[in-house]
């Protein structure tokens, strides 16, 4: 790593500039789930294209088709940004994936600052997308640009795939990648994704597993339209009573999932795996305090990590159609949709899980004995992913982290899903590495999302060091 | 009723004019629950003041104070419109109450037409407020004006009290009425309120009872902010699981309320009362079809009417803080507020009900064994009301209806609440009559609210005939 010290120094010197670059990115409210923001999403893609082109990247914007909205209208999908930087046949080729869209955010949801203005406070950069995923994506630009400006050769060809529908189920991406299997995707030797987080706040990690997710809806209706509870209460079977009855059957207080056959699908814990949990640096009490919970649902570090990473969980998200505002509305909701999801792990195949769950819900409904109309269905699903943390590609990432942070990273899994990870692995036929930049308390998807200045700047160094390491493979 | 035929003929002749007057009223979006609409609410009060002044009414607009909003800011309450028409000491004095504000409405909620444009279709006038309560309120203007224009003496003095916060809990009204006990409210011999509906669609009725309502919140929190179900699922006790567990304990499938001591408070059914239910014209199958229900929760007409009118019911309204939008959000809500209300009947005193319910919720929570934070509280409550349907004042109303419709009205109760009814009875010390104008399928508070042209026009005649009847008391 002869070039690393020069590179690291140069990154430190450009800190302010890099923060300004992230500020520009955060200022574009590229919320993919809100049709009214679609033009901002496209603007964000254009912004990123310019960044990549300045590096010398050949870019292509590809619109994968149209999105059909809830009301039946259609809308162009935002373009996927493909880029090629270097086509040296003597070099190996890295594919970098990231996403340019963000979750919705509004100050009144409980943000302390305007979500689309990057605000630096106490060494933290607050703003929607700061850590998920604009910080890491901009980090790649920072790292490559710094290598170039300091005349350090980038030792691999880099392909970029930056999408802008990740927060909306990556609509259109998977088909596009599969269709480009023998063109753009050909010759990719390894893929790197920086779209997850450290386990804690102080020690870096490399991620080799993700849970999948299966999302379900239970639709119950009793009337043509909402009813006044004074005028109609006492004469109808209320869908709200049905839906809470159904939702209440799904889990026990301790989180145990009451769906026959589901837990039996879970792969047993191996000895090697157990040792990773034991070795992982993780402070339960700090985790509890960060969340603000009175008590966690697991007693030991190992159980807690397994609860997050390698065991299924069922979360009840809410009820569409029910009264959800502030104040007191005396409505009998006519039609409600109870929503929950199950995080799936090896060896729970989504198709099998779907079958078990829908059958279970239909049986439960029968035992409820309500005359109301009922329909249970899967909303979407994404498989789990598990890689080999001993792969040489992972060792490149690990050495890069050691170079920057001076410690060996932990090997972690994530409880969340990045479904496209599986697609990259399948389409390239090669190893995929998750190299997190942000910290465990960054609150992606939540109010007051942030990235630490240190994670952003040192993360930029990790990405550069990782590129240098790849040259040795 | 020597003057009635002339009056009725004159009303028929002015039908178009009266529909135009209602159109003007509906066009003012006087939504009292939306602070941004406050100016429209005030505009509606001003509009009504002009209508009353044209009749010769001495009007006063009284602002009862300020409203404190959720975010702590304050806003002037819309004025209460007080009016005095006639001060003849030889005549008795009628107090007419109505409200000028409406429930929220938006086309995208499922309206077939613009809610604030009166649309006539198939003999129905669609529009927010058409039946609740602008139609009846404008009906008073139509009736009095027609008497005046035809030189028929109005045989009573009339006082008006039209408020514009009814849909927001009549904030400020009760205190104002009590403060005016010895001034404006003095000398009122009877009060008439037209703010409810016929039981069915074809036969008029007079209403002598109302249920009260006690509204409750259960606040459960586990975390400082919403959590990503992938990253945190499996490590926390989820408030959604707690709240559906709690909500599910409150009722059985058949609607039975599982709160100790509550059902014991309900007054037994008397023989005379039972005969009213038996005599009431009510088609269960038509009611079921109007609602669009697969099956009603009661088997006989009598049980159904008692279920609506004279037995308590518990409705689950929704969960604040839970995900309620369309689509799929994988959130673990950090803090949820489960909301439900109980419709109360004689002899359930709100204070006693509150005590029972809160104690019950606290005990239930203990038995749940969740470590999360819990708080149960009453949001608001209003007492039930029961009058004497044999009172001479009721017979005036009944005769007016018979004159217009040719049938004896049914004597009904209502399942909903009009809390101010109790206040008028207490403050004036005299009888209060509920004289409904709209039909049972008018869908107040719901999408596609309407009033039938026939109810609006014949209702105007009923109000006039009732005034003429009062002259004989």
Interface residues (C-beta under 8 A of the other chain):
Chain A: X33 X70 X110 X197 X211 X213 X215 X222 X223 X224 X225 X226 X227 X228 X229 X230 X231 X232 X233 X234 X235 X236 X237 X238 X240 X241 X244 X245 X247 X248 X251 X253 X255 X287 X291 X292 X293 X294 X295 X296 X297 X298 X304 X307 X308 X311 X313 X314 X315 X316 X317 X318 X319 X320 X321 X322 X323 X324 X325 X326 X327 X328 X329 X330 X331 X332 X333 X334 X339 X341 X343 X368 X369 X370 X371 X372 X373 X379 X380 X414 X415 X416 X417 X443 X444 X445 X446 X447 X448
Chain B: X33 X70 X110 X197 X211 X213 X215 X222 X223 X224 X225 X226 X227 X228 X229 X230 X231 X232 X233 X234 X235 X236 X237 X238 X240 X241 X244 X245 X247 X248 X251 X253 X255 X287 X291 X292 X293 X294 X295 X296 X297 X298 X304 X307 X308 X311 X313 X314 X315 X316 X317 X318 X319 X320 X321 X322 X323 X324 X325 X326 X327 X328 X329 X330 X331 X332 X333 X334 X339 X341 X343 X368 X369 X370 X371 X372 X373 X379 X380 X414 X415 X416 X417 X443 X444 X445 X446 X447 X448
